[in-house]
Amino acid sequence: MNAPVETFTASERARLAPHVTNLDRPVFALVNLPETVKGALFARYSRYPGTLRRLFLDEFADSLPPQAGSGFEAGEGERAAALYERIFLGYGDDSVAQLGGAHVACEWVSNVLTKVLQRPRLAAYLEQSTRYIAYDAPMPGGRFRYFRHCDLGPEYERAMNELFTTYAAALPRVEAWAAERFPAAAGESPAAHTRAIRAKALDLLRGLLPAGSLSHMGIYASGQAYEQLILHLLAHPLPEARDTGRLLLEAVQAVMPSFVARVERPDRGGEWVGYLREREQAATRWAARLGLDRPAGDDGAGGPSVRLLHVDGDEESLLAALLFEAGGVGEEEMRLRVSALSPQERAALLGDLVGERANRRHRPGRGFEALRYRFEVVSDYGAFRDLQRHRMLTVQWQGLTPDLGAGVPGEIQEAGVGEQYRRALEVSRAEHERLRDAGLGRAAVYALCLGYRIRYVLDLNAREAMQLIELRSGREGHPGYRAVAHEMHRQIAAEHPSVAAAMRHVDTAAEPRLERILTEMRTQARAERVGGRP
């Protein structure tokens, strides 16, 4: 790499060494520094004529406390804190808040709250999964894993205990059925088969778990993303969300306080929270006034569904957009040239521009973003939870209620626990209605099983549609969201056949045995190769 060589004295190298990787290279990372210092360095970088390492030596190194990198406010560095006060708070340069991040764990939060926490687009999340973790064992202290609050009353705890007791009793029965229904094939690893049987049972019984089931979530986000998330939590009508918002604010303040300094200022965060609350209240008020807050007639009687509401763009737009970066004329001229091609020529052109795509991670260019699809989906809440995690799209969802019904999986019937499953759904519905009638409508959602259905919108471009549909159609995925992905693909094919054909890694095959057996076999083989355990 042809870059100027920057020289440092021995003293400067000693000051830089703890904080810079690849000291003699033009590409390096910053380490062992508080997030605010790293963010302030990059903020100052845009108006500093020298290199980042020289900037650190000239303007920041002397202001660091002895144990820089501790992350606490005292460790931010005087200059860094002053720079944030002037640029971020004084001038409102929000891009500065994108230059530092933090890892935060949110533990013992409800599955309702996990959807609120995951709403920001520009953040990374890892959530404890109901597909891999059994909820039959109690928490520390001996109680089942569900959200509790004194306002919900003893009736709520009785109903939740019944749901979890039903789940715990059904799990070994469903596992035994699955083991008999899907015996291990010749040469198949017993350990892999056992894990696949367990996964099958957990998938089938997930719909019994209430939305109030507790989970853990790890988050990595920028200061800007945390600020927005905290504000939305503080403005949320659910008390659990507001409580978590305050705890999250404290956690981020301990790492990079300058990034969230505006949250507690009445003229900044205070006004922000007030605006968000007013906006939510206005939407709720108008929905009720227009009679849109409850299903009318047979609106909720049709079961699960996927409807393509709107398409924006056509295949000519797609081809012109894919050619744009390689061309030298305007997009309108490109559209004219493309429109003159025969259908066969257009198909060949699209095939060349998409390429071979040896696996689903090989994605076409941004020209695929010239097309958009808006889907309205009704699915069980468990499937929605997985699809909602795709944040590079617009997802909007209505409240979870029993109005859209719930189904009993056919394999649950075969396993002999269908009646217990239906009874649990009725217990869940009854407790939801009791809480709603008691004026606790927002919290009533905790009582509803994940098997109840919810209506939501997925608005996404063709490039994101390819990623979502190919990933979620995989045979090792949950049947609930597999069905949604397959139907989305079918409806795109009816509108734009060439676009659907480019999604060549959509898995439409029905796994004849166990959804996760292939993954478990691969995991077992890897473990055996390295002499470890999966």
C-alpha positions in Angstrom: 0.0 0.0 0.0 1.6 3.3 -1.1 1.0 5.5 2.0 3.3 8.0 3.6 5.4 6.7 6.4 4.6 8.5 9.7 7.5 8.5 12.3 7.1 8.8 16.0 9.7 9.3 18.8 10.2 6.5 21.3 8.2 8.5 23.9 5.3 8.9 21.4 5.4 5.3 20.5 5.1 4.3 24.1 2.0 6.6 24.5 0.4 5.2 21.4 1.1 1.5 21.9 -1.6 0.8 24.4 -4.3 2.4 22.3 -3.4 1.7 18.6 -3.1 -1.7 16.8 -0.7 -2.0 13.8 1.2 1.0 14.9 3.2 1.2 11.7 0.3 0.5 9.3 -2.1 3.0 7.7 -5.0 0.9 8.8 -5.4 0.3 12.5 -7.9 0.0 15.3 -8.3 2.0 18.5 -8.3 0.0 21.7 -8.3 0.5 25.5 -10.0 3.9 25.3 -13.4 5.1 26.6 -16.1 5.2 24.0 -16.4 9.0 24.4 -12.7 9.5 23.7 -12.9 7.4 20.5 -16.0 9.2 19.3 -14.5 12.6 20.1 -11.3 11.7 18.3 -13.2 10.9 15.1 -15.3 14.0 15.5 -12.2 16.2 15.7 -10.6 14.2 12.9 -12.9 15.8 10.3 -11.4 19.2 10.9 -7.8 18.2 11.7 -5.2 18.2 8.9 -3.0 15.5 10.3 -3.4 11.8 11.1 -5.5 10.3 13.8 -2.4 9.1 15.7 -0.9 12.6 15.6 -4.2 14.1 16.7 -4.3 11.7 19.7 -0.8 12.7 20.7 -1.4 16.5 20.2 -4.8 17.0 21.7 -6.0 13.9 23.7 -3.2 11.9 25.3 -2.5 14.4 28.0 -6.1 14.6 29.1 -6.6 10.9 29.7 -6.7 9.7 33.3 -4.2 7.1 34.5 -6.5 4.2 33.8 -8.0 5.2 30.5 -10.4 2.6 29.1 -12.3 2.1 32.3 -15.3 3.5 30.6 -16.6 5.5 33.6 -17.2 9.2 33.4 -14.0 10.1 35.2 -12.2 8.2 32.5 -13.6 10.0 29.5 -10.9 12.5 29.3 -11.3 16.2 29.8 -10.9 17.2 26.2 -13.3 14.5 24.9 -16.0 15.5 27.3 -15.6 19.2 26.4 -15.6 18.4 22.7 -18.9 16.5 23.1 -20.4 19.3 25.1 -19.5 21.8 22.3 -20.2 19.8 19.2 -22.9 17.2 20.2 -24.9 19.2 22.7 -24.1 22.7 21.5 -24.5 22.3 17.7 -26.6 19.1 17.5 -24.1 17.2 15.4 -25.8 13.8 15.8 -23.3 12.0 13.6 -20.8 12.3 16.4 -23.0 10.0 18.5 -22.5 7.3 15.9 -18.8 7.1 16.6 -18.8 5.0 19.8 -20.7 2.0 20.9 -21.4 -0.3 23.9 -22.4 -3.8 24.7 -25.4 -4.0 27.0 -27.2 -7.1 28.4 -30.9 -6.9 29.2 -31.9 -9.9 31.3 -35.2 -11.2 32.5 -37.2 -9.1 30.1 -40.5 -10.3 28.6 -40.9 -11.4 25.0 -43.2 -8.4 24.6 -40.3 -6.1 25.5 -37.8 -7.9 23.3 -39.7 -6.6 20.2 -39.5 -3.0 21.5 -35.8 -3.4 22.2 -35.2 -4.8 18.7 -37.0 -2.0 16.9 -34.0 0.3 16.0 -32.4 -0.6 12.7 -28.8 0.3 13.3 -28.0 -2.1 16.2 -27.0 -5.7 16.7 -28.9 -8.1 18.9 -28.6 -11.6 20.2 -31.7 -13.0 21.9 -32.2 -16.1 23.9 -34.3 -18.3 21.7 -37.6 -20.1 22.5 -36.6 -22.6 19.7 -33.5 -23.8 21.6 -34.2 -23.2 25.3 -36.7 -25.3 27.2 -39.0 -23.3 29.5 -39.9 -26.2 31.8 -37.3 -25.5 34.4 -37.9 -22.8 37.0 -35.9 -19.6 37.5 -33.5 -19.1 40.4 -35.9 -19.0 43.4 -38.2 -21.7 42.0 -40.7 -19.9 39.9 -41.5 -20.3 36.3 -40.0 -17.8 33.8 -42.6 -15.2 33.2 -43.1 -11.5 33.8 -44.7 -10.6 37.2 -46.1 -7.4 38.6 -48.3 -6.8 41.6 -50.9 -4.9 39.5 -51.6 -8.1 37.5 -53.0 -9.9 40.5 -53.0 -13.5 41.8 -55.4 -14.6 39.0 -52.6 -13.8 36.4 -50.0 -15.9 38.3 -52.4 -18.8 38.5 -53.1 -18.7 34.8 -49.4 -18.4 33.9 -48.5 -21.2 36.2 -51.1 -23.4 34.4 -49.6 -22.5 31.0 -46.1 -23.4 32.1 -47.2 -26.6 33.9 -49.0 -27.7 30.7 -45.9 -26.9 28.7 -43.6 -28.8 31.1 -45.9 -31.9 31.2 -46.3 -31.9 27.3 -42.6 -31.6 26.5 -41.5 -35.2 27.4 -44.6 -36.6 25.7 -43.9 -34.7 22.5 -40.2 -35.7 22.6 -41.2 -39.3 23.0 -43.7 -39.1 20.1 -41.0 -37.4 17.9 -38.4 -40.1 18.7 -40.8 -42.8 17.7 -42.1 -40.9 14.6 -38.6 -40.0 13.4 -36.2 -42.9 14.4 -32.5 -42.4 13.8 -31.4 -43.3 10.3 -28.6 -45.8 9.7 -25.2 -44.2 10.4 -26.8 -41.1 12.0 -25.1 -39.7 15.1 -27.2 -40.5 18.2 -26.3 -37.2 19.8 -27.3 -35.2 16.8 -30.6 -37.1 16.5 -31.3 -36.5 20.2 -30.8 -32.7 19.8 -32.9 -32.7 16.7 -35.7 -34.5 18.5 -35.5 -31.9 21.3 -35.6 -29.1 18.9 -38.6 -30.6 17.2 -40.5 -30.7 20.5 -39.5 -27.2 21.4 -40.7 -25.9 18.0 -44.1 -27.7 18.3 -44.7 -26.4 21.9 -43.5 -22.9 21.4 -47.0 -21.7 20.8 -47.9 -22.6 24.4 -45.5 -20.1 25.9 -47.0 -16.7 26.9 -45.7 -13.5 25.5 -44.8 -12.7 29.1 -42.1 -15.4 29.0 -38.8 -14.0 30.1 -35.7 -13.8 27.9 -32.2 -12.4 27.8 -30.9 -10.1 25.1 -27.4 -8.8 24.3 -27.3 -5.5 22.4 -24.4 -3.7 20.7 -25.3 -0.2 19.4 -23.9 3.3 18.8 -24.6 6.1 21.2 -27.1 7.5 18.8 -29.0 4.3 18.6 -29.1 4.0 22.4 -30.3 7.5 22.8 -33.2 6.9 20.4 -34.0 3.5 22.0 -34.0 5.0 25.5 -36.3 7.8 24.5 -38.8 5.4 22.9 -38.7 3.2 26.0 -39.3 6.1 28.3 -42.3 7.2 26.2 -43.8 3.7 25.9 -47.2 3.0 27.5 -46.0 -0.3 29.0 -44.5 0.1 32.5 -41.9 -2.6 31.9 -40.6 -0.6 28.9 -40.3 2.6 30.9 -38.5 0.8 33.8 -36.1 -0.9 31.3 -35.5 2.5 29.7 -34.3 4.0 32.9 -32.1 1.0 33.6 -30.7 1.1 30.1 -29.9 4.8 30.5 -28.0 4.1 33.7 -26.0 1.3 32.0 -25.0 3.5 29.0 -24.2 6.4 31.3 -21.7 4.2 33.1 -19.9 3.6 29.8 -20.3 6.7 27.6 -22.4 9.3 29.5 -21.8 12.1 26.9 -23.6 10.1 24.3 -26.9 10.1 26.2 -26.5 13.4 28.0 -29.5 14.9 26.2 -31.9 12.3 27.5 -32.4 13.9 30.9 -32.4 17.5 29.7 -36.0 18.8 29.9 -35.6 20.9 26.8 -34.2 17.9 24.8 -35.1 14.5 26.0 -38.1 15.7 28.0 -39.7 17.3 25.0 -38.8 14.3 22.9 -40.5 11.9 25.2 -43.5 14.2 25.4 -43.8 14.3 21.6 -43.6 10.5 21.3 -46.3 10.0 23.9 -48.6 12.5 22.3 -48.1 10.9 18.9 -48.9 7.4 20.3 -52.0 8.7 22.1 -53.3 10.5 19.0 -53.0 7.4 16.9 -54.8 5.3 19.6 -57.5 8.0 20.0 -58.2 8.3 16.2 -58.2 4.5 15.7 -60.9 4.2 18.4 -62.9 7.1 17.0 -62.9 5.6 13.5 -63.8 2.1 14.8 -60.5 0.7 13.7 -59.2 -0.6 17.0 -61.0 -4.0 16.8 -61.7 -6.4 14.0 -65.0 -5.9 12.3 -67.2 -8.8 11.0 -65.1 -11.7 9.8 -61.9 -9.6 9.6 -60.1 -12.0 11.9 -61.8 -15.3 11.0 -59.6 -16.2 8.0 -56.6 -17.7 9.8 -53.0 -17.0 8.8 -52.5 -15.1 5.5 -50.0 -13.2 3.4 -51.3 -10.5 1.0 -49.2 -8.4 -1.4 -50.8 -5.0 -0.9 -48.6 -2.8 -3.2 -45.8 -3.1 -5.7 -43.6 -0.1 -6.5 -41.5 -0.4 -9.7 -41.2 -2.9 -12.6 -38.6 -5.1 -14.2 -37.5 -2.3 -16.6 -36.7 -0.2 -13.5 -34.8 -3.1 -12.0 -32.7 -3.6 -15.1 -31.9 0.1 -15.6 -30.9 0.4 -11.9 -28.6 -2.7 -12.2 -26.9 -1.2 -15.2 -26.7 2.3 -13.9 -23.3 2.2 -12.2 -21.7 0.6 -15.2 -23.2 3.0 -17.7 -22.5 6.6 -18.8 -26.0 7.8 -19.7 -29.0 8.8 -17.6 -31.4 6.3 -16.1 -34.3 7.3 -18.5 -32.1 6.5 -21.5 -31.2 3.2 -19.9 -34.9 2.4 -19.5 -35.6 3.2 -23.1 -32.8 0.8 -24.2 -34.0 -1.9 -21.9 -37.6 -1.6 -23.0 -36.5 -2.3 -26.6 -35.3 -5.8 -25.6 -37.4 -8.9 -26.1 -38.6 -10.8 -23.1 -35.9 -13.5 -23.7 -33.2 -10.9 -23.9 -34.3 -9.2 -20.7 -34.3 -12.6 -18.9 -30.8 -13.3 -20.2 -29.7 -9.8 -19.2 -31.1 -10.2 -15.7 -29.5 -13.6 -15.4 -26.1 -12.2 -16.3 -26.4 -9.2 -13.9 -27.5 -11.4 -11.0 -24.7 -14.0 -11.6 -24.5 -17.6 -10.6 -25.1 -17.1 -6.8 -23.4 -20.2 -5.6 -25.0 -19.7 -2.1 -27.7 -17.4 -0.6 -25.0 -15.0 0.7 -24.1 -14.0 -2.8 -26.6 -11.2 -3.4 -27.1 -9.0 -6.4 -26.3 -5.3 -6.6 -28.2 -2.4 -5.1 -30.2 -2.1 -8.3 -32.6 -4.7 -6.8 -33.6 -1.9 -4.4 -35.4 -0.2 -7.2 -38.4 -2.6 -6.6 -40.5 -2.5 -3.4 -43.2 -4.9 -2.1 -45.6 -4.2 0.8 -47.0 -7.3 2.4 -49.7 -7.6 5.1 -49.2 -10.8 7.1 -51.3 -12.6 9.7 -49.3 -15.3 11.4 -48.8 -16.6 14.9 -46.9 -14.3 17.2 -43.9 -16.7 17.4 -43.3 -16.5 13.6 -43.7 -12.7 13.7 -41.0 -12.5 16.4 -38.5 -14.1 14.0 -39.5 -12.1 10.9 -39.5 -8.8 12.9 -35.8 -9.2 13.5 -35.1 -8.3 9.9 -34.5 -4.6 10.5 -33.4 -3.5 7.1 -37.1 -3.2 6.1 -40.1 -1.4 7.4 -42.1 -3.5 9.8 -45.2 -2.3 11.6 -47.4 -4.4 13.8 -50.7 -4.1 15.6 -51.3 -5.2 19.1 -51.3 -8.9 20.0 -54.9 -9.9 20.9 -56.9 -13.1 20.8 -59.2 -11.7 18.1 -57.3 -13.3 15.2 -57.4 -16.7 16.8 -54.8 -19.5 17.2 -54.2 -22.9 15.7 -53.2 -26.2 17.1 -50.3 -27.8 15.1 -51.3 -31.1 13.5 -48.3 -32.8 14.9 -49.4 -31.8 18.4 -52.6 -33.7 17.7 -50.6 -36.7 16.6 -48.5 -36.5 19.8 -51.6 -36.8 21.9 -51.5 -33.5 23.6 -54.0 -31.6 21.4 -56.6 -31.2 24.1 -54.1 -29.9 26.7 -52.8 -27.4 24.0 -56.4 -26.1 23.3 -57.1 -25.8 27.0 -54.0 -23.7 27.5 -55.0 -21.4 24.7 -58.4 -20.9 26.4 -56.8 -20.2 29.7 -54.6 -17.6 28.0 -57.5 -16.0 26.3 -59.6 -15.8 29.4 -56.8 -14.2 31.4 -56.2 -11.7 28.6 -59.8 -10.7 28.7 -59.8 -10.4 32.5 -56.8 -8.1 32.5 -58.3 -6.0 29.6 -61.6 -5.6 31.4 -59.8 -4.6 34.5 -58.3 -1.6 32.6 -54.9 -3.3 32.1 -55.1 -3.5 28.3 -51.5 -2.8 27.6 -50.3 -5.4 30.1 -52.9 -8.0 29.1 -50.7 -9.1 26.2 -48.4 -10.8 28.7 -51.0 -13.5 29.2 -51.4 -14.4 25.5 -49.7 -17.6 24.1 -47.3 -17.2 21.3 -49.6 -19.3 19.2 -52.1 -16.5 18.9 -52.0 -14.5 15.7 -50.9 -11.0 15.0 -51.3 -8.7 12.0 -48.2 -6.9 10.7 -46.8 -5.2 7.5 -43.4 -6.0 5.9 -42.4 -3.3 3.5 -39.2 -4.2 1.7 -37.2 -3.9 -1.5 -36.4 -6.8 -3.7 -32.9 -7.2 -2.4 -34.0 -7.5 1.2 -36.9 -9.7 0.1 -34.3 -12.1 -1.4 -32.4 -12.2 1.8 -35.4 -12.7 4.0 -37.2 -15.3 1.9 -34.1 -17.4 1.2 -33.1 -17.4 4.9 -36.6 -18.0 6.3 -37.6 -20.6 3.8 -34.9 -23.0 4.9 -36.2 -26.4 5.9 -34.5 -26.1 9.3 -36.5 -23.0 10.1 -39.7 -23.0 12.1 -42.8 -24.1 10.0 -44.6 -20.9 11.0 -42.3 -18.4 9.3 -41.4 -20.9 6.5 -45.0 -20.7 5.3 -44.9 -16.9 5.3 -41.6 -16.9 3.2 -43.0 -19.4 0.7 -46.1 -17.4 0.2 -44.2 -14.2 -0.2 -42.1 -15.8 -2.9 -45.1 -17.2 -4.7 -46.8 -13.7 -4.8 -43.6 -12.0 -6.0 -43.3 -14.7 -8.8 -46.8 -13.8 -9.9 -45.9 -10.1 -10.2 -42.2 -10.3 -11.3 -41.3 -13.9 -12.4 -37.7 -12.9 -13.2 -37.1 -11.5 -9.7 -38.5 -14.6 -8.1 -36.4 -16.8 -10.3 -33.3 -14.9 -9.1 -34.1 -16.1 -5.6 -32.7 -19.5 -6.5 -31.9 -20.5 -2.9 -35.6 -20.6 -1.8 -36.0 -24.0 -0.1 -39.5 -25.3 -1.0 -38.8 -28.9 -0.1 -40.5 -30.4 2.9 -38.0 -32.0 5.3 -39.1 -35.6 5.4 -37.7 -36.2 8.9 -36.7 -33.5 11.4 -36.3 -29.8 10.6 -33.0 -29.5 12.4 -31.4 -32.8 11.9 -29.1 -31.6 9.1 -27.7 -28.8 11.2 -27.3 -31.1 14.2 -25.4 -33.6 12.1 -23.1 -31.0 10.8 -22.5 -29.6 14.3 -21.7 -33.1 15.6 -19.3 -33.8 12.7 -17.4 -30.6 13.4 -17.2 -31.3 17.1 -15.9 -34.8 16.5 -13.2 -33.4 14.1 -11.8 -31.1 16.7 -12.4 -33.5 19.6 -14.8 -31.3 21.4 -18.5 -31.3 22.2 -21.4 -29.4 20.4 
